[in-house]
Amino acid sequence: MGRVERGFGLMSASPQPNVSQRLVGLAAPVQWATLAVFSGLLAAAFKWSQLPAAFLLGPMIAGIVIGANGGMIRVALPPYYVAQAIVGCLIARAITPAIIATFLNHGLLFLAFIAAVIAASSALGWLLSRSGALPGSTAIWGSSPGAASAMMIMAEAYGADAQTVALMQYLRVVFVAAAASLIAGLWIGSPAAAHETVWLAPVHWKALAETVALAGLGALAGRLLGVPAGPLLTPLAAGAVLNVAGLIEIELPQWLLVASYALIGWSIGLRFTPQILHHARRALPQIIFSILALIVFCWLLAFALTEAVGVDPLTAYLATCPGGMDTVAIIASSSPTVDMSFVMAMQTVRFIAVVLFGPALARLLADRIGAP
């Protein structure tokens, strides 16, 4: 095992052989500066191209490039949790009583589409295992649509290859985020339809202080209570209740959102280390194919959801796509045509279903395949 050193905002480890280590010789501040500049250039290019979630995708892709070339920096957990909490507040601000009515009106339909996504991802994982592309139950855990951290912990406890599971989970997040942003950009169409970034808009400082307190305390409570994805879901739930009751005004200036998007993008991108990529290099084509197949399946479900409920295709796709809730929320918030309450209603219910039933389903399929 390599020696690991932890510090505020980064984590470094001794290099392993036979992998790309182009950035190992650079000091951590130089790596952070390179990451920041590269992220800014990519985000500016994506923003100029009117691509939604540019401030998430730019840092995410820059993080992948840095991580895959031996970068040793990592986003520390406390700022990452706070960034997730800020996104939770963003979702809470969009939730209104209409979201409850939406679920009550279409509850059975929601559950049917959620079950279809979970069944499709499980089937793809089963096929990957049966084909011999991945050993044992690894493909089952890696194909679960969401709850990435929970799936990695359960996979390791069950004897699966946790490194490959991590690669599959976060590679899918990247693909889904990129696909959703491209689809959103094509759907939005004209540049005039996109949101303008207002960096120096007037700030309601009392409301901002309340929002930061909600995010900080919510993230802490989520961690202490052991809630799956607690730093995201706890501020989301508390903020939604307080917002609907009129007890809080959620203030999220653009600079705070962009900083949160960057931290989340970096945290995902920097996980693509040379060691993990080298470890799973033989199965990468099959893994990518399974991810693309799931994205296409969700796009077909979106068309069916559009016909059944009457929402626009982009809202339907974001509601069904198997990405992380935080990345889907960022893309939805940057797309003016999207019904965010509808998207987050389905994403939240599916996340809860995956947390409750995903491990049991994965164990059932893994038992049928055999021990790893």
N, C-alpha and C positions, 0 to 999 in steps of 0.2 A: 504494500500500500504506500502511496506517496504521502509525504508529510504535508499536512494542511495547516495553513495559517489563516486566522480570521482577523478581520479588522473592520472598521466602520465603512460600509459601502463596497467592500471587495473581499474576495477569498482567493487565495493562491495555493497551488499544489505543485509538487515536484513533477517534472515531465515524465511521461512514459515513452518507451522506445517505439520505433516503427510507425509513428504518426507524425502529421504535420506540426511543426513547432516553430513556425516563422516568427512569432511574436514573443517567444519565451524570453529572449534577451532584453526586451524593452521593459523599462520601469513601469510600475503600475500607473503613475500619473500620466506618462506618455500614452499608455494604452487607453486610459479614460479620455484623454484629449483627442486621440485618434477616433475613438468611438463617437464622441460628441460631435466632432466636425463632420464625420462621415454620415452620421444620423441626420444632422442638419441639412446637408446637401441632398440626401435622398428625400427627406421630408419636403424640402422646398421644390424638388423636381416633381414629386407626386402631387403636391398642392397646386403647382402650376398646371399640371395635367388634369386638374379637377377630380382627382381620385379621392373618394371618401376615406376617412381614417388615415390620412397621410402621416399624421404625427404619431400614429401607432406603427404603421407599416415601415416607415423609414428607420426608426430605431430598431425594430425587430430584425429587418434584413441586415442592417449594420452589425447588430449583435451576432447574427449567424456567421457573418464573414469573419468577425474578430474571434469568436469562439472556435470556429472550424479551423482557424490558422494558429491555434495554440494560445490565444489570449487567456490570461489567468485571472482577470478581474471578474467579479460577480456582484450583482446587486444584493446588498444585505437584506435580511428578512424584514426588519422593522420598516424601512422606507417602502419596501414592496407591499407590505400589508397596508400601510397608509394609502398607497396609490390605489390598491384594490378598494379600500374603504371610500375613497373619493369617487370612484366609479360607482360604488354602491349608492352614494348620495345622488349621483347623476341619474341613476335609474329611479331612485325614490322620488326625485323631483318630477319625473314624468308620470308617476303612478297617480291615478285619480280613481274615484269610485267606479269609473267606467271599466277599469281592469277587472274588478270583481264581477260586474255585470257581464263582461265578455266571457269570463270563465263559466259563470252560471248558465249563460245562454248556450255555450258550445262545449260544455264539460266533457260529454261523452266523445265528441269529435276530437277534442284535444287529446284525450286518453288514447283513442284509436291511432292517431298519427304518432304520438309519442311511442306507443308500443311498436308501431311499424319501424321507426328509426332504430329502436333498441334491438328488434328482431333482425333487421338487416345488418347492423354492425356485428351482432353475435354470429350470424351466418357467415359473414366475411372472415371473421376470426377463426371460425371452425374450418372453413375451406383452406385458410392459410396453414393451419396446423395439419390438416389431413394431407395437404400437398407436400408436406415436408419442408416448406420454405422456412418455417420457424420451429424450434423444438417445443414439444409438449404443449403446455397450456399458455405459453408466452403470448401467442397471437390472440387468445381469447381475452386476456387482461388488457393487452395493448389496443384492442379494437373497441373497447367499451366507450360509448359516446358521451364523454364528460367525466367529471369527478376525477381528474388525472392524478392528483395527489393520493386520493383514497385508493385508486386502482394500483398505483405503484407500491404502496404499503402492503396491500392485500396480496399482490402478486409475489412480492419477496417472501412474505410469510408462508405462502403456499408452495414455494420452491421454484417459481418461474424466474426467468432472466429479467431482473428489475431494470438493467440498463437498456435492454431492447424495448421493454414496455415504456420506459420514459421517452425513448426516441420516437416510438409510434404515436404516443399521446401528443407530444409537443410538435411533431412534424405535421400531424393532422390540424392542430391549431393554426400553424403557419399557412397551410394550404387553404383551409377554410376561410381564414382572414383575407388572404389574397384573392380568392375566388369571390367572396362576398363583396369586397371592395371593387373589384372589376365589374361585377354584375351591377352593383349600385351605381358606379360611374356610367355604365352604358344605359342604365334605366333613367338616371337623372337627365342625361342627354346634354342639354345646353349649359354652358358655364353659368348663365344667369341663375340657374336653379340651385346652384351650390351655395352653402353658407360662406359668408365672408368672415375672415378671422379678424376680430377687433381686439387688439392687444391692450389698449389703454382705455377701455370702457370704464365709466364711473363704477366704483365699487361701494356697496352697502356694507360698511365695515362691521357693524353689529351682527348682521346676518352672516357675514363671512366667518366671524368668530364662532357663532353658533354652529355653523357647518363644519368647521375644523374640529370643534369639540365633539360633535356627533361622530365624525370620521375617526378621530383618535380613540375616543372611549368605546365606540362600536368595534373597532379593530381589536382593541385590547380584550373586550368582553368576549368577542368571538373566539379568540385564542384561548382564553382562560376556561371558557365553557366547553372547549373541544368540539365546537360546531364545525362540520365539514364546510370548507370554504367560508369559515366564520368571518374573517376580515372583510369579505364582500357582502355576505348575506345578512349579518347582524346590523350594520349601519343601514342596509337597504330596508330591512323590515322596520327598524325603529324610525328611520327617516320617513318612510311611507306613512306610518301611523301618525307621526307628528305633523307631517305636511298636509295630509288629508284633513286632520283635525284643526288645522290653522294655527298650530302652536309653534311653528318654526317656519322661517323663510330660508330655503336652501339657496345660497349664493355661491356660484362657482365661476370665478373669472377665468378667462381663456388661458392665462399663463399657468394657473394651477392645474387645469385640465391637461394642458400640453405636457407639463412636467410629469403628471401621473401616467399619461399615455406612454411617455418615453421610458419610465421605470418599468412598466409592464412589458413593453416591447423588448427592452434590454434583458429583463429577467428570462423571458422566453427564448430569445435569440442566443444568449450566452450559454444556454444549456447544451447547445450543439457542439460539444467538444470533439477534438480529434479522436479521443479514446472511444467515445460512444459511436461515432460515425464509422471508425475502423472496426469496432466490435460487430456491427450489424451490416457491414457493407454488402455481403452476399445477398442479404434478403431485401435490400433497399428497393429494387425494382418491383418486387411483389408487394411490399408495404405501400409504395406510392400508388400502385395500381388499385389496391384495396381502398385507399383514401379517396382516389378519384371516383371509383365506383360508388362509394357512399355519398359523395357530393352530388353525383348525377342522380342517384336514387332520391336524395332529398329535394333536388330540383323538380323531379317528377311529382313528388308529394306536394311540393309548393303549388304546382299547377292544379292538382286535385283540390287543395285547400282553397285556392282562389275561386274555383267553381262552386265549392260547397258553402263558403262563407261570404265571398264577395270582396275580400280584401285585395289590395293590389299585389302583383307578383313579387315585388321586392320585399314587402312586409311578410308575405307567406314564406319566401325563401329564408329570410333571416330567422323566422320563427322555427323553421324545421331544421336548419343546418346544424351539424354536430360539432360546433366549435365551443370554445370556452365562453362562459356567460359574459365575462368582462370584455372580451374582444368583440363579441356580437353587440353588446350594449354601446361600445364606442362607435362601431360602424353605423348602427341604427341612429344614434344621436347626431351623426354628421350627414345623414341623408334626410332632407326635408320632407320627402313624400312618405316616409315610413311611419306607421302607427306603432310607436315604441311600446305602449302599454300592451298591445296584442303580442308583440314579439317577446317581451319579457315575461308575460304570463305563461306562454308555452315553454320558454327556456327554463324558467324557474321550476315549473311542475316536472319537466323532464329531468332536471338536475336532482330533484328530490327523489324521483322514481329510480334513477341510476344509483344514488347513494343507498337507498333502502333495499333495492332488489338486484343491483348490478353484481355485487360480490357473490350472492347466492347463485345467480344465473351463471356467472363465470365458473364457479366451483362445479356446478352441475355439468356444464359442457366439458370442463377439464377432466372430470371423472370419467366421462364417456370416452375421451381421447386417450387417457392414460397418464400416468405420472411423468413429469419432465425428465 
